[in-house]
Amino acid sequence: QVQLVESGGGLVQPGGSLRLSCAASGFTFVSAVIIWCRQAPGKVRELVALITPVSGLANYANSVKGRFTISRDNAKNTVYLQMNSLKPEDTAVYYCQARGGDLRIDYWGQGTQVTVSS
């Protein structure tokens, strides 16, 4: 079955960095769009970044442009989110989402907590 497993979250000080990973299985990874979203307490889930299949084109929310980088390793069925210059407002649960390709619906991982605090 389709599985998306996020890892790499944790507690980091403002200005610090984290790298999140999303390991995928159960579908044709190379043909799917992979999206990182986040949800802070009391707020709606928002798109952070996405990466297209094959060409690997990336798009980012304005709030993270220049600080976050999304990348994919199709050989490892894994997508990464490198997060630099982290701010307290980046605190949220980060989710990996897959859509398109041979997927008929969107799939989500269980999320990983990122806390930015001194």
Phi and psi restraints in degrees (value plus and minus 20) as a CYANA .aco file:
   2 VAL   PHI     -89.2   -49.2
   2 VAL   PSI     111.7   151.7
   3 GLN   PHI    -157.2  -117.2
   3 GLN   PSI     118.1   158.1
   4 LEU   PHI    -149.1  -109.1
   4 LEU   PSI     101.1   141.1
   5 VAL   PHI    -142.5  -102.5
   5 VAL   PSI      93.3   133.3
   6 GLU   PHI    -108.4   -68.4
   6 GLU   PSI     131.0   171.0
   7 SER   PHI    -174.6  -134.6
   7 SER   PSI     147.4   187.4
   8 GLY   PHI      83.6   123.6
   8 GLY   PSI     -24.1    15.9
   9 GLY   PHI     -91.7   -51.7
   9 GLY   PSI     152.4   192.4
  10 GLY   PHI     143.1   183.1
  10 GLY   PSI    -186.4  -146.4
  11 LEU   PHI    -121.0   -81.0
  11 LEU   PSI     109.5   149.5
  12 VAL   PHI    -161.0  -121.0
  12 VAL   PSI     130.0   170.0
  13 GLN   PHI     -98.3   -58.3
  13 GLN   PSI     134.3   174.3
  14 PRO   PHI     -73.3   -33.3
  14 PRO   PSI     117.2   157.2
  15 GLY   PHI      70.2   110.2
  15 GLY   PSI     -29.7    10.3
  16 GLY   PHI    -102.7   -62.7
  16 GLY   PSI    -195.6  -155.6
  17 SER   PHI    -152.4  -112.4
  17 SER   PSI     132.2   172.2
  18 LEU   PHI    -163.5  -123.5
  18 LEU   PSI     132.8   172.8
  19 ARG   PHI    -142.7  -102.7
  19 ARG   PSI      98.3   138.3
  20 LEU   PHI    -112.3   -72.3
  20 LEU   PSI     127.9   167.9
  21 SER   PHI    -143.9  -103.9
  21 SER   PSI     128.4   168.4
  22 CYS   PHI    -151.6  -111.6
  22 CYS   PSI      88.4   128.4
  23 ALA   PHI    -114.0   -74.0
  23 ALA   PSI     105.4   145.4
  24 ALA   PHI    -133.2   -93.2
  24 ALA   PSI     129.6   169.6
  25 SER   PHI    -177.3  -137.3
  25 SER   PSI     140.7   180.7
  26 GLY   PHI      70.5   110.5
  26 GLY   PSI     -16.1    23.9
  27 PHE   PHI    -173.9  -133.9
  27 PHE   PSI     153.3   193.3
  28 THR   PHI    -100.7   -60.7
  28 THR   PSI      72.4   112.4
  29 PHE   PHI     -77.9   -37.9
  29 PHE   PSI     -61.3   -21.3
  30 VAL   PHI     -85.4   -45.4
  30 VAL   PSI     -37.0     3.0
  31 SER   PHI    -123.2   -83.2
  31 SER   PSI     -17.2    22.8
  32 ALA   PHI    -124.2   -84.2
  32 ALA   PSI     125.6   165.6
  33 VAL   PHI     -98.8   -58.8
  33 VAL   PSI     114.5   154.5
  34 ILE   PHI    -135.1   -95.1
  34 ILE   PSI     113.6   153.6
  35 ILE   PHI    -145.8  -105.8
  35 ILE   PSI     117.5   157.5
  36 TRP   PHI    -123.6   -83.6
  36 TRP   PSI     107.6   147.6
  37 CYS   PHI    -143.2  -103.2
  37 CYS   PSI     147.2   187.2
  38 ARG   PHI    -164.4  -124.4
  38 ARG   PSI     134.9   174.9
  39 GLN   PHI    -159.7  -119.7
  39 GLN   PSI      97.5   137.5
  40 ALA   PHI    -111.2   -71.2
  40 ALA   PSI     137.5   177.5
  41 PRO   PHI     -75.6   -35.6
  41 PRO   PSI     108.8   148.8
  42 GLY   PHI      57.4    97.4
  42 GLY   PSI     -14.3    25.7
  43 LYS   PHI    -141.8  -101.8
  43 LYS   PSI     141.2   181.2
  44 VAL   PHI     -97.0   -57.0
  44 VAL   PSI     135.8   175.8
  45 ARG   PHI     -87.1   -47.1
  45 ARG   PSI     116.1   156.1
  46 GLU   PHI    -148.5  -108.5
  46 GLU   PSI     127.8   167.8
  47 LEU   PHI     -92.4   -52.4
  47 LEU   PSI     115.6   155.6
  48 VAL   PHI    -123.7   -83.7
  48 VAL   PSI     -69.8   -29.8
  49 ALA   PHI    -181.0  -141.0
  49 ALA   PSI     134.1   174.1
  50 LEU   PHI    -161.0  -121.0
  50 LEU   PSI     137.0   177.0
  51 ILE   PHI    -156.9  -116.9
  51 ILE   PSI     113.4   153.4
  52 THR   PHI    -103.0   -63.0
  52 THR   PSI     140.6   180.6
  53 PRO   PHI     -93.3   -53.3
  53 PRO   PSI     142.2   182.2
  54 VAL   PHI      43.0    83.0
  54 VAL   PSI     -90.2   -50.2
  55 SER   PHI     -96.6   -56.6
  55 SER   PSI     -43.1    -3.1
  56 GLY   PHI      48.5    88.5
  56 GLY   PSI       9.4    49.4
  57 LEU   PHI     -89.8   -49.8
  57 LEU   PSI     122.3   162.3
  58 ALA   PHI    -139.4   -99.4
  58 ALA   PSI     127.3   167.3
  59 ASN   PHI    -152.2  -112.2
  59 ASN   PSI     128.3   168.3
  60 TYR   PHI    -153.4  -113.4
  60 TYR   PSI     131.5   171.5
  61 ALA   PHI     -87.2   -47.2
  61 ALA   PSI     127.7   167.7
  62 ASN   PHI     -77.4   -37.4
  62 ASN   PSI     -52.6   -12.6
  63 SER   PHI     -88.2   -48.2
  63 SER   PSI     -37.0     3.0
  64 VAL   PHI    -139.1   -99.1
  64 VAL   PSI     -24.5    15.5
  65 LYS   PHI     -76.4   -36.4
  65 LYS   PSI     114.4   154.4
  66 GLY   PHI      65.4   105.4
  66 GLY   PSI     -31.2     8.8
  67 ARG   PHI    -135.8   -95.8
  67 ARG   PSI     -53.8   -13.8
  68 PHE   PHI    -129.4   -89.4
  68 PHE   PSI     127.7   167.7
  69 THR   PHI    -155.2  -115.2
  69 THR   PSI     106.3   146.3
  70 ILE   PHI    -121.3   -81.3
  70 ILE   PSI     121.3   161.3
  71 SER   PHI    -168.9  -128.9
  71 SER   PSI     142.8   182.8
  72 ARG   PHI    -156.7  -116.7
  72 ARG   PSI     125.2   165.2
  73 ASP   PHI    -138.0   -98.0
  73 ASP   PSI      78.6   118.6
  74 ASN   PHI     -87.1   -47.1
  74 ASN   PSI     -44.1    -4.1
  75 ALA   PHI     -90.4   -50.4
  75 ALA   PSI     -47.8    -7.8
  76 LYS   PHI    -125.6   -85.6
  76 LYS   PSI     -17.9    22.1
  77 ASN   PHI      32.3    72.3
  77 ASN   PSI      24.9    64.9
  78 THR   PHI    -155.7  -115.7
  78 THR   PSI     120.2   160.2
  79 VAL   PHI    -136.6   -96.6
  79 VAL   PSI     122.6   162.6
  80 TYR   PHI    -138.6   -98.6
  80 TYR   PSI     132.1   172.1
  81 LEU   PHI    -150.2  -110.2
  81 LEU   PSI      85.4   125.4
  82 GLN   PHI    -106.5   -66.5
  82 GLN   PSI     101.7   141.7
  83 MET   PHI    -137.7   -97.7
  83 MET   PSI      95.6   135.6
  84 ASN   PHI    -135.7   -95.7
  84 ASN   PSI     144.5   184.5
  85 SER   PHI      28.9    68.9
  85 SER   PSI      28.2    68.2
  86 LEU   PHI     -85.2   -45.2
  86 LEU   PSI     124.9   164.9
  87 LYS   PHI    -139.7   -99.7
  87 LYS   PSI     137.4   177.4
  88 PRO   PHI     -75.6   -35.6
  88 PRO   PSI     -53.0   -13.0
  89 GLU   PHI     -92.4   -52.4
  89 GLU   PSI     -25.1    14.9
  90 ASP   PHI    -103.5   -63.5
  90 ASP   PSI     -26.3    13.7
  91 THR   PHI     -81.8   -41.8
  91 THR   PSI     104.9   144.9
  92 ALA   PHI    -198.5  -158.5
  92 ALA   PSI     150.8   190.8
  93 VAL   PHI    -109.1   -69.1
  93 VAL   PSI     107.7   147.7
  94 TYR   PHI    -122.3   -82.3
  94 TYR   PSI     109.7   149.7
  95 TYR   PHI    -138.2   -98.2
  95 TYR   PSI     126.2   166.2
  96 CYS   PHI    -122.6   -82.6
  96 CYS   PSI     116.4   156.4
  97 GLN   PHI    -151.1  -111.1
  97 GLN   PSI     121.0   161.0
  98 ALA   PHI    -142.4  -102.4
  98 ALA   PSI     120.2   160.2
  99 ARG   PHI    -171.4  -131.4
  99 ARG   PSI     137.7   177.7
 100 GLY   PHI      64.9   104.9
 100 GLY   PSI    -191.6  -151.6
 101 GLY   PHI      43.3    83.3
 101 GLY   PSI    -147.0  -107.0
 102 ASP   PHI    -112.5   -72.5
 102 ASP   PSI      -9.4    30.6
 103 LEU   PHI    -107.3   -67.3
 103 LEU   PSI     110.8   150.8
 104 ARG   PHI    -107.7   -67.7
 104 ARG   PSI     -43.8    -3.8
 105 ILE   PHI    -154.4  -114.4
 105 ILE   PSI     150.1   190.1
 106 ASP   PHI     -98.4   -58.4
 106 ASP   PSI     126.4   166.4
 107 TYR   PHI    -143.0  -103.0
 107 TYR   PSI     129.1   169.1
 108 TRP   PHI    -147.3  -107.3
 108 TRP   PSI     130.5   170.5
 109 GLY   PHI    -105.3   -65.3
 109 GLY   PSI    -195.8  -155.8
 110 GLN   PHI    -105.5   -65.5
 110 GLN   PSI     -33.0     7.0
 111 GLY   PHI      73.1   113.1
 111 GLY   PSI     135.9   175.9
 112 THR   PHI    -157.4  -117.4
 112 THR   PSI     114.9   154.9
 113 GLN   PHI    -101.1   -61.1
 113 GLN   PSI     111.4   151.4
 114 VAL   PHI    -139.1   -99.1
 114 VAL   PSI     103.9   143.9
 115 THR   PHI    -143.7  -103.7
 115 THR   PSI     103.1   143.1
 116 VAL   PHI    -132.0   -92.0
 116 VAL   PSI      90.1   130.1
 117 SER   PHI    -178.6  -138.6
 117 SER   PSI     128.4   168.4
